């Protein structure tokens, strides 16, 4: 699960950037007192955008702690009510060089930017579940872009046919025209233009691929910068005359304006074009290589985390089985009439542990049923008085939670507090759950002279599982007051 803690104020930073750019644009043509003008613009714009800046600053906290309806209400108040009010108030004051239109435009730009951020967030969530988008990759994205550019220019070229504005000295020019009727009547011409423009751009794409898959990934990585530059020079010398001759041979070369490429394929201008593609694509290729390497690292980290989690679950199951076998043994010694029912109930608990415990998440209702059955089974076999309370306030018991988290506290309470007690024991549980947060608290009596209740496999595994499953989304507080052991777990749902 990605760590977003370092980027929680990203929206605030972006809106601050908008504010600063507006101030800069109003200062670049000033000749005197530029810093005074700059600071004045910033202060004025801060007042205009104050509701937006405050909302962006507190957005990470509000999004995690507030119910959805309340969060939407805060958003509407900030952007649809307070932003217009603050902007209108700011327009009542003369602050050079900002005028009325500047302030109104900035407010509208802030609203548009917020909508853009919302759409981007929605898009990012959707893309994560669309496998074919993930498989496209940067190289294929560049190829798709080339095809779209070639198609767009071809449509514009066909739409400009027979228009005297774009006819000069016997040559055609490509105008910014999109005429569907002309495209339909001249579809054959469109295909001719499209394939020729596509060949032109694919020549550059070939150089990009060679740079990406060979020169950077192999030579630059293994041989260093000098050998890379010399290899680029040799590659251009080998390919540019051949590619130039291909492009010169295209009929489209003499149709639009002057010859697009010089008649001599060995012209150095053609070589400069090839060098430009190689050098300007270098940052893109490096970004591509870094992205691949980063994905491999993330994949290995995810695999490592999953292996650690599986190992913790394997350690947890034997711990549970030992407890349940002890329960079964105690019931058989008592020769209780409830033994068959208890064995059946015990099998249900074990079935949940084995099968549901392998799932990534379960519904909160299922986890609560498991806790209920476990406590009922424990109460049957106990020979002592147990003062038990369970307070629940759950707004939606269908929220998803990792399995077998909450039961650890209860197992721990029985193992270290209730079972070793000489007399009466107590166990108090409370659960408060909303759409965005869950709080579970366990309080049980224990003997302070015995082993500490927060030691052992159960609690240690719980801490590790929480770090893997809910990084930066949980708090676990454990304390002892006298003979009362108290554990509080809070989980914020992403």
C-alpha positions as CSV (number, residue, x, y, z in Angstrom):
1,X,0.0,0.0,0.0
2,X,1.6,3.3,-1.0
3,X,2.7,5.8,1.6
4,X,0.9,9.0,0.8
5,X,1.8,10.8,4.1
6,X,4.6,12.8,2.4
7,X,2.2,14.1,-0.2
8,X,-0.8,14.9,2.0
9,X,-0.3,18.7,1.4
10,X,0.2,18.3,-2.4
11,X,-3.1,20.1,-3.2
12,X,-2.2,23.0,-1.0
13,X,1.1,23.3,-2.7
14,X,-0.5,23.2,-6.2
15,X,-3.0,26.0,-5.2
16,X,-0.1,28.0,-3.8
17,X,1.7,27.6,-7.2
18,X,-1.4,28.9,-9.0
19,X,-1.4,32.0,-6.7
20,X,2.3,32.6,-7.3
21,X,2.0,32.3,-11.1
22,X,-0.8,34.9,-11.2
23,X,1.3,37.2,-9.1
24,X,4.3,36.7,-11.4
25,X,2.2,37.3,-14.5
26,X,1.2,40.7,-13.1
27,X,4.8,41.6,-12.3
28,X,6.8,40.6,-15.3
29,X,6.2,43.9,-17.2
30,X,6.8,46.1,-14.2
31,X,9.9,48.3,-14.2
32,X,9.9,49.7,-10.7
33,X,9.1,48.3,-7.2
34,X,8.7,44.8,-8.6
35,X,9.1,43.1,-5.2
36,X,6.6,45.4,-3.6
37,X,4.1,44.7,-6.4
38,X,4.8,41.0,-6.1
39,X,4.1,40.9,-2.4
40,X,1.0,43.0,-2.8
41,X,-0.3,40.7,-5.4
42,X,0.4,37.6,-3.2
43,X,-1.4,39.1,-0.2
44,X,-4.4,40.1,-2.2
45,X,-4.7,36.7,-3.9
46,X,-4.2,34.9,-0.5
47,X,-7.3,36.8,0.7
48,X,-9.2,35.9,-2.4
49,X,-8.3,32.2,-2.2
50,X,-8.3,31.9,1.6
51,X,-11.2,29.5,1.7
52,X,-9.6,27.4,-1.0
53,X,-6.2,27.4,0.7
54,X,-7.6,26.4,4.1
55,X,-9.7,23.6,2.6
56,X,-6.7,22.3,0.7
57,X,-4.6,22.4,3.9
58,X,-7.1,20.5,6.0
59,X,-8.3,18.3,3.2
60,X,-6.2,15.2,4.2
61,X,-7.5,15.3,7.7
62,X,-11.1,16.0,6.8
63,X,-11.1,13.3,4.2
64,X,-10.0,10.7,6.7
65,X,-12.1,11.7,9.7
66,X,-15.3,13.3,8.3
67,X,-18.3,11.4,7.0
68,X,-18.8,11.8,3.2
69,X,-21.8,14.1,3.5
70,X,-20.0,16.4,5.9
71,X,-16.9,16.5,3.7
72,X,-19.0,17.4,0.6
73,X,-20.7,20.1,2.7
74,X,-17.3,21.6,3.6
75,X,-16.2,21.5,0.0
76,X,-19.4,23.3,-1.2
77,X,-19.0,25.9,1.5
78,X,-15.4,26.5,0.6
79,X,-15.6,26.6,-3.2
80,X,-19.2,27.6,-4.0
81,X,-20.0,30.0,-1.1
82,X,-16.9,31.4,0.7
83,X,-14.7,31.7,-2.4
84,X,-17.2,34.0,-4.3
85,X,-17.7,36.0,-1.1
86,X,-14.0,36.6,-0.4
87,X,-13.4,37.4,-4.1
88,X,-16.2,40.0,-4.2
89,X,-14.9,41.6,-1.0
90,X,-11.4,41.7,-2.6
91,X,-12.8,43.5,-5.6
92,X,-13.9,46.4,-3.5
93,X,-10.2,47.3,-2.8
94,X,-7.9,48.8,-5.4
95,X,-4.7,46.8,-5.5
96,X,-2.4,47.6,-8.4
97,X,-1.7,45.9,-10.8
98,X,-4.5,43.5,-10.0
99,X,-7.9,44.6,-11.4
100,X,-11.4,43.2,-11.1
101,X,-11.0,40.7,-14.0
102,X,-7.7,39.4,-12.5
103,X,-9.4,38.5,-9.2
104,X,-12.4,37.0,-10.8
105,X,-10.3,35.0,-13.2
106,X,-8.1,33.7,-10.4
107,X,-11.1,32.5,-8.4
108,X,-12.5,30.8,-11.5
109,X,-9.1,29.2,-12.2
110,X,-9.0,27.9,-8.6
111,X,-12.4,26.3,-9.0
112,X,-11.4,24.8,-12.3
113,X,-8.1,23.5,-10.8
114,X,-10.0,21.8,-8.0
115,X,-12.4,20.1,-10.4
116,X,-9.3,19.0,-12.5
117,X,-7.8,17.5,-9.3
118,X,-11.0,15.7,-8.5
119,X,-11.2,14.3,-12.1
120,X,-7.5,13.2,-11.9
121,X,-8.1,11.4,-8.6
122,X,-11.1,9.6,-10.1
123,X,-9.1,8.7,-13.2
124,X,-6.2,7.4,-11.1
125,X,-8.5,5.1,-9.1
126,X,-10.2,3.8,-12.3
127,X,-6.9,3.2,-14.1
128,X,-5.6,1.0,-11.2
129,X,-8.4,-1.5,-12.1
130,X,-8.0,-1.3,-15.9
131,X,-5.3,-3.9,-16.8
132,X,-4.9,-3.0,-20.5
133,X,-4.0,0.6,-19.7
134,X,-1.2,-0.6,-17.4
135,X,0.2,-2.7,-20.2
136,X,0.4,0.1,-22.7
137,X,3.8,1.5,-21.5
138,X,5.6,4.6,-22.6
139,X,6.9,3.3,-25.9
140,X,3.4,2.2,-27.0
141,X,2.0,5.5,-25.7
142,X,4.5,7.4,-28.0
143,X,3.4,5.2,-30.9
144,X,-0.3,5.8,-30.3
145,X,0.5,9.6,-30.1
146,X,2.3,9.5,-33.4
147,X,-0.6,7.7,-35.1
148,X,-3.1,10.3,-33.6
149,X,-0.9,13.2,-34.8
150,X,-0.5,11.8,-38.3
151,X,-4.3,11.3,-38.5
152,X,-5.0,14.8,-37.2
153,X,-2.6,16.5,-39.7
154,X,-4.1,14.4,-42.5
155,X,-7.6,15.5,-41.6
156,X,-6.4,19.1,-41.6
157,X,-4.7,18.6,-44.9
158,X,-7.8,17.1,-46.6
159,X,-10.0,19.8,-45.1
160,X,-7.7,22.5,-46.6
161,X,-8.1,21.1,-50.1
162,X,-9.6,23.5,-52.7
163,X,-9.5,26.4,-50.3
164,X,-7.8,29.3,-52.0
165,X,-6.5,30.6,-48.7
166,X,-4.2,27.6,-48.5
167,X,-3.0,27.6,-52.2
168,X,0.2,29.6,-52.8
169,X,2.5,29.4,-55.8
170,X,1.2,26.0,-56.8
171,X,1.8,24.5,-53.3
172,X,-0.7,23.5,-50.7
173,X,-0.6,24.6,-47.1
174,X,-2.1,22.8,-44.1
175,X,-4.7,25.0,-42.4
176,X,-6.3,24.6,-39.0
177,X,-9.5,23.1,-40.6
178,X,-11.6,20.2,-39.7
179,X,-14.2,19.5,-42.4
180,X,-16.0,16.2,-42.0
181,X,-17.7,16.6,-45.4
182,X,-14.4,17.1,-47.2
183,X,-13.0,14.1,-45.3
184,X,-15.8,11.9,-46.4
185,X,-15.6,12.9,-50.1
186,X,-11.8,12.7,-50.1
187,X,-11.2,9.7,-47.9
188,X,-8.8,8.1,-50.3
189,X,-6.7,11.2,-50.3
190,X,-6.8,11.2,-46.5
191,X,-5.4,7.6,-46.4
192,X,-2.6,8.6,-48.8
193,X,-1.7,11.6,-46.6
194,X,-2.1,9.6,-43.4
195,X,0.3,6.8,-44.4
196,X,2.9,9.2,-45.7
197,X,2.8,11.4,-42.6
198,X,2.9,8.2,-40.5
199,X,6.0,7.0,-42.3
200,X,7.6,10.4,-41.6
201,X,7.0,10.2,-37.9
202,X,7.8,6.5,-37.7
203,X,11.3,7.3,-38.9
204,X,11.8,9.4,-35.8
205,X,10.2,6.6,-33.7
206,X,12.8,4.1,-35.0
207,X,15.5,6.3,-33.7
208,X,13.7,6.6,-30.4
209,X,13.4,2.8,-30.1
210,X,17.1,2.3,-30.9
211,X,18.0,4.9,-28.3
212,X,15.6,3.4,-25.7
213,X,16.2,-0.3,-26.1
214,X,19.9,-0.4,-27.1
215,X,21.9,2.8,-26.6
216,X,20.5,3.8,-23.2
217,X,19.5,0.5,-21.7
218,X,22.7,-1.3,-22.7
219,X,25.5,1.1,-23.8
220,X,24.9,4.1,-21.5
221,X,24.1,1.8,-18.5
222,X,27.1,-0.5,-19.0
223,X,29.8,1.5,-20.9
224,X,29.2,5.1,-19.7
225,X,28.5,8.5,-21.2
226,X,31.4,8.8,-23.6
227,X,30.8,5.4,-25.3
228,X,27.1,6.3,-25.4
229,X,27.7,9.6,-27.2
230,X,30.1,8.0,-29.7
231,X,27.5,5.2,-30.3
232,X,24.8,7.9,-31.0
233,X,27.1,9.5,-33.5
234,X,27.8,6.2,-35.3
235,X,24.0,5.3,-35.3
236,X,23.1,8.6,-36.8
237,X,25.8,8.3,-39.5
238,X,24.6,4.8,-40.4
239,X,20.8,5.6,-40.5
240,X,20.2,9.2,-41.4
241,X,21.1,9.0,-45.1
242,X,18.9,6.0,-45.5
243,X,15.9,7.5,-43.6
244,X,16.4,10.8,-45.4
245,X,16.3,9.1,-48.8
246,X,13.1,7.3,-47.8
247,X,11.5,10.6,-46.8
248,X,12.6,12.4,-49.9
249,X,11.0,9.7,-52.0
250,X,7.6,10.4,-50.4
251,X,5.2,12.3,-52.9
252,X,4.0,14.4,-50.0
253,X,7.5,15.9,-49.8
254,X,6.8,18.3,-52.7
255,X,3.1,18.8,-52.1
256,X,3.0,21.1,-49.1
257,X,5.0,24.3,-49.4
258,X,8.7,23.8,-50.4
259,X,10.3,20.5,-50.2
260,X,10.1,19.3,-46.6
261,X,13.4,17.6,-46.8
262,X,16.5,18.6,-48.8
263,X,17.0,16.7,-52.1
264,X,20.4,15.5,-51.0
265,X,20.0,12.8,-48.4
266,X,23.5,13.6,-47.1
267,X,22.6,17.1,-46.1
268,X,23.8,17.8,-42.5
269,X,20.5,19.4,-41.8
270,X,19.0,15.8,-41.9
271,X,21.7,14.6,-39.5
272,X,20.9,17.4,-37.1
273,X,17.3,16.3,-37.1
274,X,18.4,12.7,-36.2
275,X,20.7,14.0,-33.5
276,X,17.9,16.2,-32.1
277,X,15.6,13.2,-31.8
278,X,18.3,11.1,-30.0
279,X,19.2,13.9,-27.6
280,X,15.7,15.2,-26.9
281,X,14.4,11.7,-26.4
282,X,17.1,10.9,-23.8
283,X,15.2,12.3,-20.8
284,X,12.1,10.5,-21.9
285,X,14.1,7.2,-22.3
286,X,15.8,7.7,-18.9
287,X,12.3,8.3,-17.4
288,X,11.1,5.1,-19.0
289,X,14.1,3.1,-17.7
290,X,13.6,4.5,-14.2
291,X,9.9,3.7,-14.3
292,X,10.6,0.1,-15.2
293,X,13.2,-0.2,-12.5
294,X,11.0,1.4,-10.0
295,X,8.1,-0.9,-10.9
296,X,10.4,-3.9,-10.4
297,X,11.5,-2.6,-7.0
298,X,7.8,-2.0,-6.0
299,X,6.9,-5.4,-7.2
300,X,9.7,-7.0,-5.2
301,X,8.7,-5.0,-2.1
302,X,5.1,-6.0,-2.5
303,X,6.1,-9.7,-2.9
304,X,8.3,-9.4,0.2
305,X,5.5,-7.8,2.2
306,X,3.0,-10.5,1.1
307,X,5.5,-13.3,2.0
308,X,6.0,-11.7,5.5
309,X,2.2,-11.5,5.9
310,X,1.7,-15.1,4.9
311,X,4.4,-16.1,7.4
312,X,2.7,-14.2,10.2
313,X,-0.6,-15.9,9.4
314,X,1.1,-19.3,9.5
315,X,2.4,-18.4,12.9
316,X,-1.0,-17.1,14.0
317,X,-3.0,-20.2,13.0
318,X,-1.0,-22.7,15.2
319,X,-1.4,-20.2,18.1
320,X,-5.2,-20.4,17.6
321,X,-5.2,-24.2,17.2
322,X,-3.4,-24.7,20.5
323,X,-6.0,-22.6,22.3
324,X,-8.9,-24.4,20.6
325,X,-7.5,-27.9,21.4
326,X,-7.2,-26.9,25.0
327,X,-10.8,-25.8,24.9
328,X,-11.8,-29.2,23.5
329,X,-9.8,-31.0,26.1
330,X,-11.4,-29.1,28.9
331,X,-14.9,-29.8,27.6
332,X,-14.2,-33.5,27.3
333,X,-13.0,-33.6,30.9
334,X,-16.1,-31.9,32.2
335,X,-18.3,-34.5,30.3
336,X,-20.6,-31.6,29.6
337,X,-23.9,-32.0,27.6
338,X,-22.8,-29.0,25.6
339,X,-19.7,-30.8,24.3
340,X,-21.2,-31.8,20.9
341,X,-22.5,-28.3,20.3
342,X,-19.2,-26.8,21.4
343,X,-17.3,-29.1,19.1
344,X,-19.5,-28.0,16.2
345,X,-19.0,-24.4,17.2
346,X,-15.3,-25.0,17.4
347,X,-15.3,-26.4,13.9
348,X,-17.0,-23.3,12.6
349,X,-14.3,-21.2,14.2
350,X,-11.5,-23.2,12.8
351,X,-13.2,-23.2,9.3
352,X,-13.3,-19.4,9.5
353,X,-9.7,-19.2,10.6
354,X,-8.5,-21.5,7.8
355,X,-10.5,-20.2,4.9
356,X,-11.5,-16.6,5.7
357,X,-8.1,-16.0,7.2
358,X,-6.6,-16.4,3.8
359,X,-8.7,-13.7,2.2
360,X,-7.4,-10.1,1.9
361,X,-10.5,-8.6,3.6
362,X,-13.8,-9.7,5.1
363,X,-16.9,-7.9,6.1
364,X,-17.0,-6.4,9.6
365,X,-20.2,-8.4,10.2
366,X,-18.4,-11.7,9.6
367,X,-15.6,-10.7,12.0
368,X,-18.1,-9.8,14.7
369,X,-19.9,-13.1,14.3
370,X,-16.6,-14.9,14.7
371,X,-15.9,-12.9,17.9
372,X,-19.3,-13.7,19.2
373,X,-18.9,-17.5,18.6
374,X,-15.4,-17.4,20.2
375,X,-16.6,-15.7,23.3
376,X,-19.6,-18.0,23.7
377,X,-17.3,-21.0,23.4
378,X,-14.9,-19.6,26.0
379,X,-17.8,-18.8,28.4
380,X,-19.1,-22.4,28.2
381,X,-15.8,-24.0,29.4
382,X,-14.9,-21.3,32.0
383,X,-15.5,-22.4,35.6
384,X,-15.3,-18.9,37.0
385,X,-17.4,-15.8,36.8
386,X,-16.8,-13.5,33.9
387,X,-18.1,-10.0,33.9
388,X,-18.5,-9.4,30.1
389,X,-19.6,-6.3,28.3
390,X,-19.6,-5.6,24.5
391,X,-20.7,-2.1,23.4
392,X,-21.1,-1.7,19.6
393,X,-21.9,1.3,17.5
394,X,-21.6,0.3,13.9
395,X,-23.0,2.5,11.1
396,X,-22.2,0.0,8.4
397,X,-21.3,-3.6,9.2
398,X,-20.5,-4.3,5.5
399,X,-17.2,-2.3,5.5
400,X,-14.2,-4.4,4.7
401,X,-11.5,-5.2,7.3
402,X,-8.5,-7.5,7.3
403,X,-9.5,-10.9,8.9
404,X,-8.5,-12.0,12.4
405,X,-7.3,-8.7,13.7
406,X,-9.7,-7.9,16.5
407,X,-9.8,-11.5,17.8
408,X,-6.1,-11.2,18.8
409,X,-7.0,-8.9,21.7
410,X,-9.7,-11.3,22.9
411,X,-7.5,-14.3,22.7
412,X,-4.8,-12.4,24.5
413,X,-7.3,-11.4,27.2
414,X,-8.4,-15.0,27.9
415,X,-4.9,-16.4,27.7
416,X,-3.1,-13.9,30.0
417,X,-5.9,-12.4,32.0
418,X,-9.0,-14.4,32.4
419,X,-7.9,-18.0,32.4
420,X,-5.0,-17.6,35.0
421,X,-7.3,-15.6,37.3
422,X,-8.1,-17.3,40.7
423,X,-11.5,-15.6,41.1
424,X,-13.8,-13.5,39.0
425,X,-12.5,-11.8,35.9
426,X,-13.7,-9.0,33.6
427,X,-13.7,-8.3,29.9
428,X,-15.1,-5.2,28.4
429,X,-15.1,-4.6,24.6
430,X,-16.2,-1.6,22.6
431,X,-16.4,-1.1,18.9
432,X,-17.2,2.2,17.1
433,X,-17.2,2.1,13.3
434,X,-18.0,4.5,10.6
435,X,-17.4,4.5,6.8
436,X,-14.0,6.0,7.3
437,X,-12.7,4.8,10.7
438,X,-12.9,1.9,13.1
439,X,-12.0,2.0,16.8
440,X,-11.8,-1.2,18.9
441,X,-11.0,-1.2,22.6
442,X,-10.4,-4.2,24.9
443,X,-10.1,-4.0,28.7
444,X,-9.5,-7.1,30.8
445,X,-8.4,-7.9,34.3
446,X,-5.1,-9.7,34.9
447,X,-2.6,-10.5,37.6
448,X,0.3,-8.0,37.5
449,X,2.6,-10.6,39.0
450,X,2.1,-12.8,36.0
451,X,3.7,-12.3,32.5
452,X,2.9,-9.0,30.8
453,X,-0.3,-9.3,28.7
454,X,1.3,-7.4,25.8
455,X,4.0,-10.0,25.2
456,X,3.7,-13.2,23.2
457,X,3.1,-14.2,19.6
458,X,-0.4,-12.7,19.2
459,X,0.3,-9.1,20.0
460,X,3.7,-9.1,18.2
461,X,2.2,-10.5,15.1
462,X,-0.7,-8.0,15.3
463,X,1.8,-5.1,15.3
464,X,3.6,-6.5,12.3
465,X,0.4,-7.2,10.4
466,X,-0.9,-3.7,11.0
467,X,2.3,-2.2,9.6
468,X,1.9,-4.3,6.5
469,X,-1.9,-4.0,6.0
470,X,-2.5,-0.4,7.3
471,X,0.7,1.6,7.1
472,X,0.2,5.1,8.3
473,X,-3.5,4.3,8.7
474,X,-3.6,2.9,12.2
475,X,-2.7,3.6,15.9
476,X,-2.3,0.9,18.5
477,X,-2.1,2.0,22.1
478,X,-1.5,-0.5,24.9
479,X,-1.4,0.4,28.6
480,X,-1.9,-1.2,32.0
481,X,-3.5,0.6,35.0
482,X,-3.3,-1.5,38.1
483,X,-4.7,-4.9,37.3
484,X,-6.5,-3.7,34.1
485,X,-4.9,-4.3,30.7
486,X,-6.2,-1.9,28.0
487,X,-5.6,-2.0,24.2
488,X,-7.1,0.5,21.7
489,X,-6.8,0.0,18.0
490,X,-7.8,2.7,15.5
491,X,-7.9,2.0,11.8
492,X,-8.5,4.7,9.1
493,X,-9.9,3.2,5.9
494,X,-8.3,4.6,2.8
